[in-house]
């Protein structure tokens, strides 16, 4: 039988990393962390966006440059590979 999805506020007992107090409520734990200047870290997308921003940008290649490269290969061009 279908039932509504309910997200509970209760959790298994968690010990605060700040004071060692124990909490059984997500809300109380978050209030405690916030009052002590702590930031709860999870799977935030902001962290992923920062990592993506750090990646070097790939060089822009035009269609003309691609066609030129294909033509060079068809004419027999082979790049020199470094010796092992």
Protein Blocks (a to p, Z undefined) as FASTA:
>chain_A
ZZdddddfbdcddddfklopacfbfklmmmmmmmnopacddfdfklmmmmmmmpccdddd
dfklmmmmmmmmmnopacddddZZ
